[in-house]
Amino acid sequence: MKILVATDAWHPQVNGVVRTLTMMAQAAQKCGVEVDFLTPQSFRTFALPSYRDLRLALPGPSQIRKLIEAARPDCIHIATEGPIGFLVRRYCRKHNLPFTTSFHTRFPEYVSARSPVPESWVWAMLRWFHKPSGAVMAATPALAAELRARGFGNVVLWSRGVDTALFHPRHVDLCLPEPVFLCVGRVAVEKNLEAFLDLDLPGTKLIVGDGPACVRLERQYPDALFLGARHGEELAQIYAGADVFVFPSKTDTFGLVLLEALASGLPVAAFPVTGPRDVIGTTPVGVLSDNLGAACIEALGIPRKACVAFAARHTWEASARVFIEHASQARFLPPEEKKAEQPPEFVAEDPHLAVTSR
């Protein structure tokens, strides 16, 4: 089976959506399923005015049609509500093809943080976008419940995984004043980093990631250490060398970095909101509190072994199997295959006697 995933978020972007799709596709291969991607790499792109690191594609309907028909997928999944996602949705609707979608990003909160557009307008658009979907995949039970309460239908669960071969405990000396409180992610207004940076904590506040708020926050918080983006083994070593993972975001739908931190042996300090509440729940591998500073200090006492054992239960193979199951519910035959399967027309010598075989 071949699944075509349409996404407006792709490399070289570094975010949870890109990592989720990349890791899921790799794990799907072990299940005998091929996952292809329709991404901005096939089109001209432009940078978002308020976020120069993010580039949106400029696809055309004919380009989308050619790429889909050349891929000859068995299923189509639309991962993002951007220009590519909209045109793939349009193609599927025009050709009466089923498709599935996923809800990765809380756009209403992101948009309202950057513009005067009311959140209710964005939620209305998102309901319209996902309404024809055969399955709207949500990462956590709380997010699924919220989407249903907001009028979304066909909502199903699709959890995430972690690469424990990369993210695992090891002895790493970061040569920084201890304890080290680490935050990894996009450095942007919606991540609520000031809630972490304003805290009076001992040791070091360490920020890993890039984004439009980097320059402002580095200037505003000279006592914190900003390392910029880090990847692969270098990122894994930073996780392993820290003492507590701090997750100040209140808008993330999951927070893949939570699992990466836990797999590295890092306890979590976060607000009790969707994302950390669903990932951690009442499991004693983190502290969720409206007092983030107190949560950071309390998390120092959590055994690292408990964090590792918790993360080991979340594999990408399990995540991929769930994704495949949901996507296969919207399996179809592309138009050209449907046409090829039509019974051939029998033409008699007398054209008036031509019939279609049944």
C-alpha positions as a printed Julia matrix, in Angstrom:
358×3 Matrix{Float64}:
   0.0    0.0     0.0
   1.17   3.52   -0.78
   0.05   6.55    1.22
   0.61  10.06   -0.12
   0.99  12.66    2.63
   0.46  16.29    1.65
   2.24  18.7     3.98
   3.13  22.39    3.94
   5.68  21.78    6.73
   8.85  20.08    5.54
  12.63  20.15    5.65
  14.62  22.3     6.27
  12.0   23.36    8.85
  12.67  21.93   12.3
   9.45  21.3    14.17
   7.26  18.57   15.58
   5.2   18.15   12.43
   8.25  17.5    10.24
   9.81  15.12   12.76
   6.54  13.27   13.27
   5.96  12.71    9.56
   9.57  11.74    8.9
   9.78   9.22   11.73
   6.32   7.79   10.99
   7.27   7.2     7.34
  10.46   5.39    8.32
   8.58   3.17   10.74
   5.82   2.5     8.17
   8.38   0.87    5.88
   8.83  -1.86    8.48
   5.08  -2.5     8.19
   5.35  -2.91    4.41
   3.75   0.46    3.67
   5.29   3.12    1.45
   4.73   6.74    2.45
   5.38   9.41   -0.18
   5.27  13.13    0.46
   3.9   16.07   -1.49
   5.86  18.99   -0.01
   6.94  22.6    -0.69
  10.09  21.22   -2.35
   8.07  20.78   -5.55
   7.01  24.45   -5.76
   8.18  28.03   -5.54
   7.98  29.32   -1.97
   7.85  32.63   -0.1
   8.77  33.56    3.46
   6.07  34.51    5.93
   6.42  38.24    6.76
   6.17  37.62   10.53
   8.24  34.44   10.46
  11.07  34.57    7.91
  12.24  31.03    8.73
   8.95  29.55    7.54
   8.31  29.39    3.81
   4.93  28.66    2.24
   4.55  26.98   -1.13
   2.91  28.55   -4.16
   1.35  25.49   -5.82
  -1.04  25.51   -8.77
  -4.01  23.16   -9.24
  -2.5   21.56  -12.36
   0.8   20.94  -10.56
  -1.05  19.3    -7.68
  -3.06  17.12  -10.06
   0.04  15.94  -11.94
   1.94  15.13   -8.75
  -0.94  13.18   -7.23
  -1.62  11.21  -10.39
   2.09  10.49  -10.89
   2.33   9.17   -7.33
  -0.6    6.76   -7.88
  -1.37   6.45   -4.15
  -3.84   4.11   -2.5
  -4.66   6.7     0.18
  -4.22  10.44    0.61
  -3.55  12.1     3.94
  -3.52  15.89    4.35
  -1.29  16.85    7.26
  -1.52  20.66    7.19
  -4.05  23.37    6.45
  -1.76  25.41    4.18
  -1.67  26.1     0.42
  -0.69  22.53   -0.45
  -3.26  21.09    1.94
  -6.04  23.28    0.51
  -5.3   22.34   -3.11
  -4.99  18.63   -2.35
  -8.31  18.84   -0.51
  -9.79  20.58   -3.57
  -8.45  17.86   -5.88
  -9.93  15.09   -3.71
 -13.31  16.8    -3.51
 -13.38  17.44   -7.26
 -12.62  13.79   -8.04
 -14.77  12.39   -5.24
 -11.76  10.79   -3.54
 -11.74  10.03    0.2
  -8.92  11.42    2.32
  -7.85  11.75    5.93
  -6.41  14.73    7.8
  -4.52  15.42   11.01
  -4.62  18.31   13.47
  -1.08  19.3    14.44
  -1.15  23.02   15.13
  -3.42  25.29   17.15
  -3.63  27.91   14.43
  -6.35  29.98   16.16
  -4.0   30.8    19.05
  -1.0   31.27   16.74
  -2.87  33.63   14.42
  -4.38  35.68   17.24
  -0.92  36.08   18.79
   0.31  37.73   15.6
  -2.77  39.49   14.2
  -6.19  40.9    15.17
  -8.03  37.97   13.5
 -10.54  36.5    16.01
  -9.9   32.91   17.04
 -13.53  32.04   16.27
 -12.96  32.83   12.58
  -9.97  30.53   12.39
 -11.8   27.72   14.17
 -14.66  28.08   11.67
 -12.2   27.74    8.78
 -10.61  24.67   10.35
 -14.01  23.01   10.84
 -14.76  23.6     7.16
 -11.37  22.25    6.1
 -11.61  19.01    8.09
 -15.34  18.35    7.65
 -14.98  16.01    4.59
 -12.11  14.07    6.17
 -12.68  10.37    6.71
 -10.63  10.59    9.91
  -9.29  13.68   11.69
  -6.23  12.43   13.58
  -5.5   14.07   16.94
  -2.43  13.36   19.04
  -4.03  13.18   22.5
  -7.39  12.33   24.12
  -7.78  15.88   25.44
  -7.22  17.39   22.0
  -9.63  14.88   20.45
 -12.28  15.8    23.03
 -11.74  19.51   22.42
 -12.09  19.11   18.66
 -15.32  17.15   19.07
 -16.64  19.84   21.42
 -15.81  22.46   18.78
 -17.87  20.65   16.15
 -15.25  18.48   14.43
 -16.44  15.05   13.28
 -14.65  11.73   12.68
 -11.96  12.53   15.26
  -9.59   9.63   16.03
  -6.42   9.23   18.09
  -2.94   9.06   16.57
  -0.24   9.25   19.22
   3.47   9.87   18.72
   6.69   7.99   19.33
  10.32   8.58   20.2
  13.62   7.3    18.8
  15.15   5.64   21.86
  18.22   4.6    19.85
  19.09   8.31   19.56
  17.6    9.75   22.74
  18.83   7.84   25.78
  20.73   8.57   29.0
  24.5    8.88   28.87
  27.09  10.82   30.87
  27.51  14.28   29.33
  29.11  17.26   31.04
  27.76  20.46   29.5
  30.3   22.49   31.54
  27.55  24.79   32.78
  26.49  25.84   36.28
  24.09  23.21   37.61
  21.27  22.41   37.69
  20.62  22.89   33.97
  17.02  23.68   33.05
  16.56  22.96   29.34
  13.92  24.11   26.85
  13.94  22.83   23.26
  11.71  24.13   20.5
  10.82  26.97   18.21
  11.76  30.34   19.68
   8.52  32.14   18.91
   5.84  34.08   20.75
   3.39  31.18   20.9
   5.88  29.04   22.87
   5.51  31.25   25.96
   9.26  31.2    26.66
   9.1   34.3    28.85
   7.23  32.25   31.46
  10.41  30.16   31.77
  12.98  32.91   31.3
  11.36  35.13   33.96
  11.78  32.44   36.64
  14.29  32.86   39.47
  16.08  29.52   39.24
  19.51  28.29   40.34
  22.02  27.05   37.78
  21.5   27.61   34.03
  18.57  28.28   31.75
  19.39  26.7    28.39
  17.38  27.34   25.21
  17.85  25.19   22.1
  16.06  26.23   18.92
  15.65  28.98   16.36
  12.83  31.32   15.55
  11.67  34.9    15.04
  11.91  35.8    18.74
  15.57  34.81   19.14
  17.17  38.24   18.83
  14.67  39.93   21.13
  14.83  37.26   23.83
  18.64  37.01   23.79
  18.84  40.76   24.31
  16.12  40.74   26.99
  17.53  37.76   28.95
  21.34  37.95   28.88
  21.65  35.48   31.78
  20.09  32.66   29.72
  22.12  30.64   27.21
  20.73  30.42   23.66
  22.4   27.73   21.55
  20.31  28.01   18.4
  19.12  24.91   16.53
  20.76  21.57   17.28
  20.03  18.22   15.66
  20.74  14.51   15.89
  23.46  13.31   18.24
  24.39  16.85   19.26
  20.81  17.49   20.42
  20.65  14.11   22.14
  23.77  14.9    24.15
  22.33  18.23   25.28
  19.21  16.45   26.52
  21.31  13.9    28.38
  23.48  16.58   30.01
  20.59  18.64   31.4
  18.73  18.11   34.69
  15.12  19.18   34.02
  13.19  19.74   30.81
  11.0   22.83   31.01
   7.99  23.07   28.68
   6.29  26.48   29.08
   4.07  26.25   25.99
   0.31  26.35   26.5
  -0.61  25.86   22.83
   1.19  22.7    21.67
  -1.1   19.83   20.72
   1.43  17.21   21.86
   5.02  18.32   22.32
   7.24  15.68   20.74
  10.17  17.12   22.69
   8.53  15.85   25.89
   9.1   12.25   24.81
  12.64  13.02   23.61
  13.46  14.54   27.01
  11.93  11.65   28.96
  13.76   9.07   26.83
  16.98  10.92   27.71
  16.19  10.61   31.41
  14.97  14.18   31.89
  11.98  14.83   34.17
   9.52  17.43   32.9
   8.25  20.69   34.4
   5.24  22.17   32.6
   1.89  23.84   32.96
  -1.14  21.52   33.41
  -2.47  22.05   29.88
  -3.25  19.97   26.8
  -0.03  18.4    25.58
   1.97  17.78   28.76
  -1.18  16.77   30.65
  -1.98  14.12   28.05
   1.59  12.92   27.52
   2.48  12.68   31.21
  -0.87  12.63   33.0
  -0.47  11.49   36.61
   2.63   9.41   35.85
   5.44  10.47   38.24
   7.87  11.52   35.5
   7.13  15.22   35.63
   5.52  18.01   37.62
   2.59  19.89   36.11
   1.71  23.07   37.96
   0.5   26.59   37.37
   3.57  27.58   39.41
   6.2   26.71   36.81
   9.11  27.7    39.05
   8.01  25.35   41.83
   7.52  22.6    39.25
  11.11  23.05   38.04
  12.54  22.64   41.53
  10.3   19.7    42.42
  11.17  17.9    39.16
  14.83  17.76   40.25
  13.88  14.98   42.66
  12.32  12.66   40.04
  14.37   9.5    39.29
  15.75   9.49   35.75
  15.12   5.75   35.42
  11.38   6.32   35.75
  11.47   8.79   32.84
  13.35   6.36   30.6
  10.97   3.5    31.39
   7.96   5.69   30.61
   9.33   6.82   27.22
  10.2    3.24   26.22
   6.48   2.48   25.91
   6.09   5.03   23.09
   7.55   3.64   19.87
   7.35   5.01   16.34
   6.4    1.54   15.1
   3.23   1.62   17.22
   2.5    5.17   16.06
   2.95   4.19   12.4
   0.61   1.21   12.73
  -2.15   3.44   14.1
  -1.6    5.98   11.32
  -1.76   3.28    8.64
  -4.95   1.85   10.11
  -6.68   5.24   10.06
  -5.39   6.19    6.6
  -6.44   2.87    5.08
 -10.05   3.59    6.02
 -10.0    6.12    3.17
  -8.37   3.85    0.61
  -9.27   4.43   -3.02
  -8.29   3.7    -6.6
  -6.92   6.7    -8.53
  -9.06   7.86  -11.48
  -6.89   6.23  -14.13
  -7.04   2.87  -12.36
 -10.79   3.12  -11.98
 -11.04   3.78  -15.69
  -8.77   0.84  -16.43
 -11.01  -1.42  -14.37
 -14.16  -0.5   -16.32
 -15.42  -3.39  -18.49
 -14.26  -2.97  -22.08
 -16.74  -1.79  -24.65
 -17.55  -4.42  -27.31
 -17.94  -2.85  -30.74
 -19.85  -4.92  -33.32
 -19.39  -4.6   -37.05
 -22.65  -2.65  -37.07
 -22.02   0.38  -34.87
 -25.72   0.49  -33.95
 -25.26  -2.9   -32.22
 -22.4   -1.75  -29.98
 -22.93  -2.76  -26.35
 -20.96  -2.6   -23.16
 -20.14  -5.97  -21.69
 -21.4   -6.58  -18.14
